[in-house]
């Protein structure tokens, strides 16, 4: 089946380079600051207990290592698709396909978590959490997926303007939460929770500590959106590394401030219980602090932030589907660029359908844990690809990518066994899909040329 690869000389659909550094930073922050800070930090606190700051730092270091690999790969190869393209070119076509396939499922799960989070915060904000609205979370999340998929189909310029607004609103709400709650929270850390170090009882339990670190890592992982949209970045060799590292730095400062405030106010177990039960823990913490007005602002900030995540995830998913369609790993209709808005309409619609399927079960913790496993495998391939870059094209020392690879593989299997079992089943299904689809596409190509396909 030598005809499975597209001809290098054939013209390929291209996207417009219209995103500069500020827009790229906002895209990164729009993907990072959302599900992580408004939902999953609480879930991680329940697993790590008083070691939550240690897991936050460990997850941040791993995110930085991966971010450096992403930065140099995307600066060297600024195309849509991110690690799908990197692994395809630097490792092996099967490694590239595996990265793209895992990305589609991982980020669909992340997007479903964001959609469910938006619905939870919106219902909390309006007080419509009981009675006839008790089962409204999933339908509202599905409606939001439809709306934001439609927005993304109108092109990246419109999406970027909306993203800038929602990121600004969400950051303002988090800064206000810290300004009001941090003084009282810090006074509690010394007596209730150790400010530094590790709770060795939690650490020696092993699984929960590292599972919490995996969840924290995924909370940072939105920086990869800058890479998957690499084909739309102006001056990519400068823009991508600068924007990626700035986005990570801002995210770490905000995460640390929110964790210290939330855990200092209510303790790690109550923080986790609020995240799991309501999906809107920061709102509830503000109420317990005696500031219902702050809860309203956090509700608006949470809705805005999670909407930003969802917009950026739809964009990222559609660009990977676009790249996979361009190479023939998905139907080539996904590689078509709509002429008016210069956006891959079919790929965007496909991304919305995937997210909607993930929303239907309605369980935030399961979708986020599944995302953690698949994202860690995806970034392991990113680091492996970075290790294959020629020395004269490296931006950072090679050993940093090696540490990132070890870190990702070390954490991937600390999530619950049924999560990574499902992940492996999905990978096997992907293998069958690629073999079957490319054989079918090759046969249709031969028939179009008037040739008899060989058996």
C-alpha positions in Angstrom: 0.0 0.0 0.0 2.6 2.5 -1.0 0.0 4.9 -2.1 -1.0 5.5 1.5 1.3 8.5 1.9 0.3 11.8 0.2 2.6 12.9 -2.6 5.2 15.4 -1.3 4.7 17.5 -4.5 0.9 17.6 -4.2 -0.4 21.0 -3.0 -1.6 20.7 0.5 -4.3 22.9 2.2 -2.7 25.7 4.3 -4.0 27.9 7.1 -3.4 31.6 7.5 -0.6 32.8 9.8 -2.4 35.5 11.8 -1.6 34.9 15.5 1.1 37.0 17.2 2.7 36.6 20.6 0.0 38.3 22.7 -2.7 36.2 20.9 -0.7 33.1 21.4 -0.2 33.7 25.1 -3.9 34.2 25.5 -4.7 31.1 23.5 -2.3 29.2 25.8 -3.9 30.7 29.0 -7.4 30.1 27.6 -6.5 26.4 27.4 -4.7 26.2 30.8 -6.7 28.4 33.1 -10.1 26.8 33.2 -10.8 23.2 34.1 -7.6 22.9 36.1 -8.0 25.9 38.4 -11.8 25.9 38.7 -12.3 22.1 39.0 -9.4 19.7 38.9 -7.2 21.3 41.6 -9.9 20.4 44.0 -9.9 16.7 42.8 -6.1 16.6 43.2 -6.3 18.0 46.7 -8.5 15.1 47.8 -5.8 12.7 46.6 -2.7 14.5 47.8 -4.0 15.9 51.0 -1.6 18.2 52.6 1.0 17.3 49.9 -1.0 19.3 47.4 1.7 22.0 47.0 4.3 19.3 46.4 2.2 17.8 43.6 1.6 21.3 42.2 5.3 21.9 42.0 6.1 18.4 40.6 3.4 18.7 38.0 4.6 22.2 37.1 8.2 21.0 36.7 7.1 18.2 34.4 4.9 20.6 32.4 7.9 22.9 32.0 10.1 20.0 30.7 7.4 19.1 28.2 6.8 22.7 27.3 10.5 23.1 26.4 10.2 20.0 24.1 7.0 21.4 22.5 8.6 24.8 22.1 11.6 23.6 20.1 9.6 21.1 18.0 6.9 23.6 17.1 9.5 26.3 16.3 11.3 23.9 14.1 8.1 22.5 12.4 5.3 25.1 12.7 2.5 23.1 11.3 -1.0 22.2 12.5 -1.2 19.0 14.4 1.5 19.4 17.1 2.9 16.1 18.3 1.0 14.2 15.5 3.4 15.9 13.0 6.4 15.9 15.2 6.3 12.1 15.9 5.4 11.4 12.3 8.5 13.1 11.0 11.0 12.4 13.8 9.9 9.0 15.0 7.7 6.8 12.8 4.3 7.2 11.0 2.8 4.8 13.5 4.1 6.9 16.4 2.6 10.0 14.8 -0.7 8.3 14.3 -0.7 7.1 17.9 0.0 10.7 19.1 -2.8 12.1 17.0 -5.3 9.4 17.9 -4.6 9.8 21.6 -4.8 13.5 21.3 -8.3 13.3 19.8 -9.6 11.2 22.7 -7.6 13.0 25.5 -8.6 16.5 24.5 -12.2 15.4 23.8 -12.3 14.2 27.4 -10.7 17.5 28.6 -13.3 19.5 26.6 -16.1 17.4 28.0 -14.8 18.2 31.5 -14.8 21.9 30.6 -18.3 21.8 29.2 -19.7 20.0 32.3 -17.8 22.5 34.5 -19.3 25.4 32.7 -22.8 23.9 33.1 -22.1 23.3 36.9 -20.8 26.9 37.5 -23.7 28.4 35.5 -26.3 26.4 37.4 -24.7 27.3 40.7 -24.5 31.0 39.7 -28.2 31.1 38.9 -29.3 28.9 41.8 -30.9 26.4 39.4 -29.2 23.3 40.9 -32.3 21.5 42.2 -35.9 20.8 41.5 -36.7 20.6 37.8 -33.2 21.7 36.9 -31.5 18.8 38.8 -30.7 17.0 35.6 -29.8 20.0 33.5 -26.0 19.8 33.7 -25.5 17.4 30.7 -28.1 19.0 28.4 -26.7 22.5 29.1 -23.1 21.2 28.5 -24.2 19.7 25.1 -25.9 22.9 24.1 -22.6 24.8 24.9 -20.6 22.3 22.8 -22.8 23.0 19.8 -22.5 26.8 20.3 -18.8 26.9 20.7 -18.2 24.4 17.9 -20.1 26.7 15.6 -18.0 29.7 16.8 -14.8 27.8 16.1 -16.0 26.9 12.6 -16.1 30.7 11.8 -12.3 30.9 12.0 -9.5 31.6 14.4 -9.7 35.4 14.3 -13.2 35.5 15.8 -12.3 32.7 18.3 -9.2 34.6 19.4 -11.2 37.8 20.1 -13.7 35.9 22.2 -10.9 34.0 24.0 -9.2 37.3 24.9 -12.3 38.5 26.7 -13.0 35.3 28.6 -9.4 34.9 29.7 -9.4 38.5 31.1 -12.6 37.9 33.0 -11.4 34.6 34.5 -8.0 36.0 35.6 -9.7 39.0 37.2 -12.0 36.7 39.2 -9.1 34.5 40.4 -7.0 37.5 41.5 -10.0 38.9 43.4 -10.5 35.4 45.1 -6.8 35.5 46.2 -6.9 39.1 47.3 -9.9 38.5 49.6 -9.1 35.0 50.8 -5.3 34.7 50.9 -4.6 36.7 54.2 -6.9 34.4 56.2 -5.8 31.3 54.4 -2.1 31.8 55.1 -2.8 32.1 58.8 -4.4 28.6 58.7 -1.7 26.8 56.9 0.7 26.8 59.8 -1.7 25.0 62.1 -3.9 22.9 59.8 -1.6 22.0 57.0 2.2 22.2 56.6 3.2 24.9 54.2 6.1 23.1 52.8 7.1 19.5 52.3 5.3 16.2 51.8 2.7 14.4 53.9 4.7 11.1 54.1 1.6 9.1 54.9 0.1 10.2 51.6 3.4 9.8 49.8 4.0 6.2 51.1 0.5 5.3 50.0 2.0 6.0 46.5 -0.8 5.8 44.1 -2.9 8.7 45.2 0.0 11.1 45.4 1.2 10.3 41.9 -2.4 10.2 40.5 -2.8 13.7 41.9 0.4 14.8 40.2 -0.9 13.4 36.9 -4.1 15.4 37.3 -2.2 18.5 38.1 0.0 18.0 35.1 -3.0 17.9 32.8 -4.1 21.1 34.4 -1.1 22.7 32.9 -1.2 20.9 29.6 -3.2 23.4 27.6 0.0 25.1 26.6 0.2 22.5 23.8 -2.6 24.4 22.0 0.0 26.9 20.9 1.8 24.1 19.2 -1.2 22.4 17.6 -2.1 25.8 16.1 1.5 26.3 14.9 0.5 26.7 11.3 -1.4 29.9 12.2 1.4 31.5 14.2 3.2 34.6 12.8 7.0 34.3 13.1 6.7 30.9 14.7 10.3 30.4 15.8 10.1 33.5 18.0 6.4 33.5 18.8 5.8 29.9 19.9 8.6 29.4 22.6 8.0 32.9 24.0 4.3 32.5 24.2 4.4 29.0 25.6 6.8 29.8 28.5 4.9 33.0 29.4 1.6 31.1 29.5 3.1 28.4 31.8 4.6 31.0 34.2 1.4 32.9 34.6 -0.5 29.7 35.1 1.8 28.4 37.8 1.5 31.7 39.8 -2.3 31.6 39.6 -2.5 27.9 40.5 -0.3 28.3 43.5 -2.3 31.3 44.8 -5.6 29.5 44.3 -4.4 26.3 46.0 -3.0 28.2 49.1 -6.2 30.2 49.4 -8.7 27.3 48.9 -6.9 24.8 51.1 -6.1 27.3 53.7 -9.8 28.3 53.9 -11.5 24.9 54.0 -8.8 22.2 54.1 -7.9 19.7 51.3 -10.7 17.2 52.0 -13.5 19.7 52.0 -12.0 21.3 48.9 -12.0 17.9 47.1 -15.6 17.1 48.3 -16.9 20.4 46.9 -15.1 19.8 43.6 -16.5 16.3 43.3 -20.1 17.1 44.5 -20.8 20.5 43.0 -18.2 20.9 40.1 -17.9 24.5 41.3 -15.7 24.4 44.4 -14.4 28.0 44.4 -17.9 29.4 44.4 -18.8 27.3 47.4 -15.5 28.3 49.2 -16.4 32.0 48.7 -19.8 31.4 50.3 -18.2 29.7 53.3 -15.9 32.7 53.6 -19.0 34.8 54.0 -18.7 36.6 50.7 -21.7 35.7 48.5 -20.8 38.6 46.1 -17.4 37.0 45.5 -19.1 33.7 44.8 -21.1 35.4 42.0 -17.9 36.9 40.5 -16.2 33.5 40.7 -19.2 31.9 39.0 -18.9 34.4 36.1 -15.1 33.8 36.1 -15.5 30.1 36.1 -18.0 30.1 33.3 -15.8 32.4 31.3 -12.6 30.4 31.9 -14.2 27.0 31.1 -15.7 28.5 28.0 -12.2 29.7 27.0 -10.9 26.2 27.5 -13.7 24.7 25.4 -13.1 27.2 22.6 -9.4 26.4 22.5 -9.9 22.6 22.8 -12.3 22.7 19.8 -9.7 24.7 17.9 -6.9 22.3 18.9 -8.9 19.1 18.2 -10.0 20.4 14.8 -6.4 21.3 13.8 -5.2 17.8 14.7 -8.1 16.2 12.8 -7.2 18.6 9.9 -3.6 17.4 9.9 -4.6 13.7 10.1 -7.0 14.2 7.2 -4.2 15.9 5.2 -2.0 12.8 5.7 -4.9 10.4 5.1 -5.1 9.0 8.6 -8.7 10.4 8.8 -11.0 11.0 5.8 -9.6 13.7 3.6 -12.7 15.8 3.9 -11.3 16.9 7.3 -8.4 18.5 5.4 -10.6 20.9 3.4 -10.3 24.6 4.3 -13.5 26.6 4.0 -12.8 29.5 1.7 -14.6 32.3 3.5 -13.4 31.9 7.1 -10.2 29.9 6.2 -11.2 27.3 8.8 -11.4 23.4 8.5 -15.2 23.2 8.8 -15.6 19.4 8.6 -12.7 18.8 11.1 -14.3 21.3 13.5 -17.7 19.6 13.3 -16.1 16.2 13.9 -14.4 17.6 17.0 -17.7 18.8 18.4 -19.3 15.4 17.9 -16.4 13.7 19.8 -16.7 16.1 22.7 -20.5 15.6 22.9 -20.0 11.9 23.1 -17.7 12.4 26.1 -20.1 14.8 27.8 -23.0 12.3 27.8 -21.8 10.2 30.8 -21.7 13.4 32.9 -18.9 12.4 35.3 -16.2 15.1 35.7 -13.7 12.9 37.6 -13.8 10.0 35.1 -13.3 12.3 32.1 -10.4 14.2 33.7 -8.7 11.0 34.8 -9.0 9.5 31.3 -7.6 12.8 29.9 -4.6 12.5 32.3 -3.5 9.1 31.1 -3.9 9.8 27.4 -2.2 13.3 27.7 0.8 11.8 29.5 1.2 9.2 26.7 0.9 12.0 24.1 3.6 14.1 25.8 5.9 11.1 26.2 5.8 10.9 22.4 6.5 14.6 22.2 9.7 14.3 24.3 10.8 11.2 22.3 10.4 13.3 19.1 12.4 16.1 20.6 15.2 13.7 21.4 15.5 13.0 17.6 16.0 16.7 16.7 19.5 17.3 15.0 21.9 19.1 17.3 22.0 22.3 15.2 18.2 22.7 15.5 18.0 22.3 19.3 16.9 25.3 21.4 17.5 23.6 24.8 19.7 20.8 26.1 18.6 17.3 25.1 18.6 15.9 28.6 15.6 18.0 29.5 13.5 16.1 26.9 14.8 12.8 28.4 13.7 13.9 31.8 10.3 14.9 30.4 9.9 11.5 28.7 10.8 9.6 31.9 8.4 11.8 33.9 5.4 11.2 31.6 5.9 7.4 31.4 6.4 7.3 35.2 3.1 9.0 35.9 0.9 7.6 33.1 0.0 4.3 34.8 -0.7 5.8 38.3 -4.3 6.6 37.3 -7.0 3.9 38.1 -6.3 0.7 36.2 -9.6 0.8 34.4 -8.8 4.2 32.9 -5.5 3.1 31.3 -7.1 -0.2 30.3 -9.7 1.8 28.3 -6.8 3.9 26.9 -5.0 0.9 25.6 -8.2 -0.5 24.1 -8.7 2.8 22.3 -5.1 2.6 21.0 -5.7 -0.9 19.6 -9.0 0.3 18.0 -6.9 3.1 16.4 -4.5 0.6 14.9 -7.4 -1.3 13.3 -8.9 1.9 12.1 -5.7 3.1 10.4 -5.0 -0.2 8.7 -8.7 -0.6 7.5 -9.2 3.1 6.5 -5.9 3.4 4.6 -6.5 0.1 2.8 -10.0 1.3 1.8 -8.7 4.7 0.7 -5.9 3.1 -1.4 -8.4 0.8 -3.2 -10.7 3.8 -4.0 -7.6 5.6 -5.4 -6.7 2.7 -7.6 -10.2 2.4 -8.9 -10.3 6.1 -9.7 -7.2 5.6 -11.8 -8.9 2.7 -13.6 -6.5 0.1 -12.1 -7.5 -3.2 -10.5 -6.4 -3.1 -6.9 -4.2 -6.0 -5.8 -5.6 -8.2 -3.1 
